C-alpha cells in the first residue's frame, strides 16, 4: 500500500465498521446538490493547488463515486478582530491582559462558532448523506465520512485524479473551490486533496551522503561526547548540555507531540533498555480522527519514537507525553486545543513534520486559539538548508509558531554540560516561501548582517542540536550516529519550556505561552538578557545564510542557556 493510499483509507475501516455507514443516503445528497450551485455559500480558505488551476498537473481520471472519503469541515471564528486584539494583549507585558489566558470553553464563548451555526452545518452534512465521525463545537470542526458522490454534491465539486508534476504518483483534488448552499460560511474543508504528503523532518546520514555523492564519514564521522552506545547522544544528554545540574523535571506538566502516524510503544521500551535507562512510561496515545495509534506494515515510527524520547530526556518527570495521531492537520491541531480523551490541552507542543498547505492561513485560527489559551507550539525548521518554494518551510514559518533550527553541539563529556556549538550545515531557515507577513515583533531583529526580510516572516526563531550524532530507535532496532535533523530539536525545546512552565506554576504564575514577542523584544533591547538566556551561535553557515552575532536565519537567537533562561522567564 502506498502512503497516499494508506492516508486515504486507514482511518475509515474501523469507524465505518462500528457506525454501519452502508445506508448512506445518496438520493438526499443529490437533491441538495441540485440547488447548491444557485445559492453557493462561501468557504474562506483556498483548496485547489496551483498545479491544478494552471493545468500543469495532467488530469488522468476521477475518484470512483462510491469510494469512501474522510474529511474535516472547519467553521470560522465569529470575532476575528476581537481575537486579534486579545492575542496581541496577552503577549504584551504592558497590557493588563498580559498572560491572562482563557480556557477552551471561554474561547468558544467569545470567539468560536455559535451553537446554532454548528448545528446547522452538522445538519447540512447529514442531509447530504455524510456520517459524523468526530469533532465538536469547541474544536470548531466536524469530521465526516461518506462516498465521493456525497462530498461532490455537498461542496459542488468533482473529485479528479491528476499526475503529480514533481513526484512519481497521482493525487486527487477537487476541480474547483468548494461552495455550499448554506447561508453561513465555512472556514476550510480538510482532506479534499493529497497533493502534499506530510514527511518527518529527520535525515539518515547514509542517505544524505548518497544523495550528495560523499562518504558517510565525510558528513560527520562520529559523536564523541554522548553517553549512548558509540558515544551517541541520548535525550538525557541534551538535558545535561542545556540544563546541566538543575532539578526541575516537568512534574505536573504535559508535552504534546504532533504525528501523522502511530507508534509501537515497544520501540520506546527498546530505546530505554538499550540506553540502560528507566522508561518513564508516561506516553499517552490519542487518535484525533480514528487514525490508528499503532504502527504496522509500511509504517515507520522512527520520528514518533525520537520525538517521544527527546521530550522525555529533557523533562524526565513529565506527567504525560501526549501523542496526537491523525490524518489531517485540522483534526490533529483542533484536538490539541481542547480536553481530548480526558487529557487537558498540553501547554507545550512539538511538531517534527513538514508539508505544503494549499492555503497557509488554514491553521491560523487554531494557532491564535493556542496563543489565547497559553500554549506554545514548536515546529522543526527542516533539514534541507535554505527555504524555498521547492524546499518548504511549513509550518515553521507560520506567524504564531516558534520555528526551531539546528546546531552542531559538543559537550564536555558524556552527560556533561554544553561546551561549544556551531550552526548545523543543513539547518532549515530563511525567508518565508509562503509569503507570511513579518510579525511586528520580528522587524527589529532584521539587519544587513543577517540578510533577513523586513516584508516576510524570517526563521528559525531558536535552535538546538540536530547533527547526525543521536541514538535513534524504531521499527524494532536502534542506530547510533546515523540520524539527525531539526526533528530532534523541536521536541527538545517543547520539553524544556515545560520545565519553565513547571517553575512558573510553582510561583502561581501563568505558562509562557506564545513567547516570541517577549523574547524578541528582550533580545533586541537588552544585550544583558540575551547573553544570559541564549547561546549566541556565531559560526557556521547553511545554504544562503551564515550564523552571525545576534539573530540569524540559520540558528535564530541560538540555543537555550537552561539556567539563565529559567532565571529570566521561569519566575
SULWOCOR-V930086 format. One line per field, one symbol per residue. ss: DSSP state (a for helix, b for strand, c for the rest). A space follows every 50 residues. Layout:
ss=???
//
This chain:
ss=ccaaaaaaaccaaaaaaaacaaaccaaaaaaaaaaaaaacbcbcccccca aaacccccbbbbcccccbbbbbbbcccccaaaaaaaaaaacccccccccc cccaaaaaaaacccaaaaaaaaaaaaacccbbbbbbccccbbbbbbbaaa aaaaacccbbbbbccccccbbbbbcccccbcccccbcbbbccccccccbb ccbbaaaaaaaacccaaaacccccccccaaacbcaaaaaaaacccccccc cccbbbbbbcccccaaaaaaaaaaacccccccbbbbbccccccccccccc caaaaaaaaaaaaacccccbbbbbbcccaaaaaaaacccbccbccccbbb bcbbcccccccccaaaaaaaaaaccbbbbbcccccbcccccccccccccc cbbbbbbbbbbccccccbbbbbbcccccbbbcccccbccaaaaaaccccc cccccbcbbccbbbbccccbbbbbccbbbbbbbbcaaaaaaaaaaaaaaa aaaaaacccccccccaaaaaaaaaacaaaaaaabbcccccbbccbbcccc cbcccbccbbcaaaaaaaacc
//
